[in-house]
Amino acid sequence: MNKDILKLLRDIKKDLDIIADNKEFKTKSIQPEPFLITRKEVATKLRCSVDNFDRRIRYSRDFKDYVSEKNIGGKILFFKSQIDDYIENL
């Protein structure tokens, strides 16, 4: 019985070594979904131009109630979850 378990463990180790050596497996990485998005991405989600978003939507009271903006590194960013909530409640 112990020999069977050892053989099974060796087979599993061989399979794991094959996976570890596979170049395709190494190069594929899972990118996390961003939680901050730019004005351009917000405008795309709202199906309007960036200028229209800036002039009419961004400073409206409804938008400000749902979404807070962050200025990071000179870029204006919005939380994706808040944008999704705002779009849901339109």
C-alpha positions as CSV (number, residue, x, y, z in Angstrom):
1,M,0.0,0.0,0.0
2,N,2.8,2.4,0.9
3,K,4.5,1.6,-2.4
4,D,1.3,2.5,-4.3
5,I,1.2,5.9,-2.5
6,L,4.9,6.6,-3.2
7,K,4.4,5.7,-6.9
8,L,1.3,8.0,-7.0
9,L,3.3,10.9,-5.4
10,R,6.2,10.4,-7.9
11,D,3.7,10.5,-10.8
12,I,2.2,13.7,-9.4
13,K,5.7,15.2,-9.1
14,K,6.5,14.4,-12.7
15,D,3.3,16.0,-13.9
16,L,4.1,19.1,-11.9
17,D,7.6,19.3,-13.3
18,I,6.2,19.0,-16.8
19,I,3.8,21.9,-16.1
20,A,6.6,24.0,-14.5
21,D,8.8,23.5,-17.6
22,N,6.1,24.4,-20.0
23,K,7.0,27.9,-21.4
24,E,3.5,28.7,-22.4
25,F,2.3,28.1,-18.9
26,K,5.0,30.4,-17.5
27,T,4.3,33.3,-19.9
28,K,0.6,33.4,-19.3
29,S,-0.2,35.6,-16.3
30,I,-3.5,36.7,-14.9
31,Q,-3.8,40.5,-14.8
32,P,-6.0,41.9,-12.1
33,E,-8.8,44.0,-13.2
34,P,-8.1,47.7,-12.5
35,F,-10.3,49.3,-9.8
36,L,-9.5,52.8,-11.0
37,I,-10.4,54.0,-14.5
38,T,-9.6,57.2,-16.5
39,R,-12.0,59.9,-17.8
40,K,-11.7,58.4,-21.3
41,E,-12.8,54.9,-20.0
42,V,-15.7,56.5,-18.1
43,A,-16.8,58.4,-21.2
44,T,-16.6,55.1,-23.2
45,K,-18.8,53.3,-20.7
46,L,-21.3,56.2,-20.8
47,R,-21.2,56.3,-24.6
48,C,-20.2,59.9,-24.9
49,S,-17.2,62.0,-25.7
50,V,-14.6,63.0,-23.1
51,D,-15.5,66.6,-23.7
52,N,-19.2,66.0,-23.2
53,F,-18.5,63.9,-20.0
54,D,-16.4,66.8,-18.6
55,R,-18.9,69.5,-19.5
56,R,-22.2,67.9,-18.6
57,I,-21.8,64.8,-16.5
58,R,-18.7,65.0,-14.4
59,Y,-19.7,68.0,-12.4
60,S,-23.4,67.2,-12.1
61,R,-24.8,66.6,-8.7
62,D,-26.1,63.1,-9.5
63,F,-22.6,62.0,-10.7
64,K,-20.9,63.5,-7.6
65,D,-23.4,61.7,-5.3
66,Y,-22.3,58.3,-6.7
67,V,-18.7,58.8,-7.7
68,S,-15.6,60.3,-6.1
69,E,-12.6,61.3,-8.2
70,K,-9.0,60.9,-7.3
71,N,-6.1,62.9,-8.7
72,I,-3.1,60.6,-8.8
73,G,0.1,61.6,-10.7
74,G,-1.7,64.3,-12.6
75,K,-4.4,62.0,-13.8
76,I,-8.0,62.1,-12.8
77,L,-9.2,58.6,-11.9
78,F,-12.5,57.2,-10.8
79,F,-13.4,54.0,-8.9
80,K,-14.8,51.5,-11.4
81,S,-17.3,50.0,-8.9
82,Q,-18.7,53.5,-8.3
83,I,-19.0,54.1,-12.0
84,D,-20.8,50.8,-12.4
85,D,-23.2,51.8,-9.6
86,Y,-23.9,55.1,-11.2
87,I,-24.6,53.5,-14.6
88,E,-27.0,51.0,-12.9
89,N,-28.9,53.8,-11.3
90,L,-29.3,55.9,-14.4
